[in-house]
Amino acid sequence: STCSFKGKKLPEDPGADTVDFPKRTTPAKGYELLFQPEVIRIYISLLKESKTPAILEASAGAIQNLCAGSWTYGRYIRSALRQEKGLSAIADLLSHDSERVVKAASGALRNLAVDLRNKELIGKHAIPNLVKNLPGGQQTPAKNLSEDTVVSVLNTINEVIVDNLEAAKKLRETQGIEKLVLINKSGNRSEREVRAAALVLQTVWGYKELRKPLEKEGWKKSDFQVNLSNTSRTQGGSSFDDSTL
């Protein structure tokens, strides 16, 4: 249904692959210049072409901030990023040597994934790179990222797999479950990391279709049922990463 009650936002349209920004009757000025279509294209161009970590971080951070919240232009920008092939450029930054670039890319993807079509595409193409940024597992050399970055990546993974079974399957296929359980059980991760990983595990176990395959691999229900008392649940659909650079 397209009708809405006052105060409720319309869901993102998963079929809208093209976007037309509202027509302006007067030239943009002041802060409005930050979110005009031509400026969005500049951010995307910088993400694709720049080799300077500070510029990449700032460009991804600008997109993260512009896509935070349910304001009108945030919705347009989420669609425009997809239309201008910007999602893959941001996903590629998850492999960058600079941790600050990785964190900014993660925050941008979390906010972009509020758009259902973006969520589907990010689930297909970015989950492997997100998982590679988590501690543990068999990868060498192991990444040693800060608590803030690990929590950001975990929150992004959760945003992407909520209401997205295919992304949850991709998480399982890329050894994500192993890393999530390790964060919870190793005893050497922070409380914030443990809580963020636990939310992802709960989201995964919520898919009944995945339980039998997971149990065949040797996982138990108790691996996914983590005590989350006192945890603020900001799960899926309406949560935004609104931390600024």
Disulfide bonds with the S-S distance in Angstrom:
none
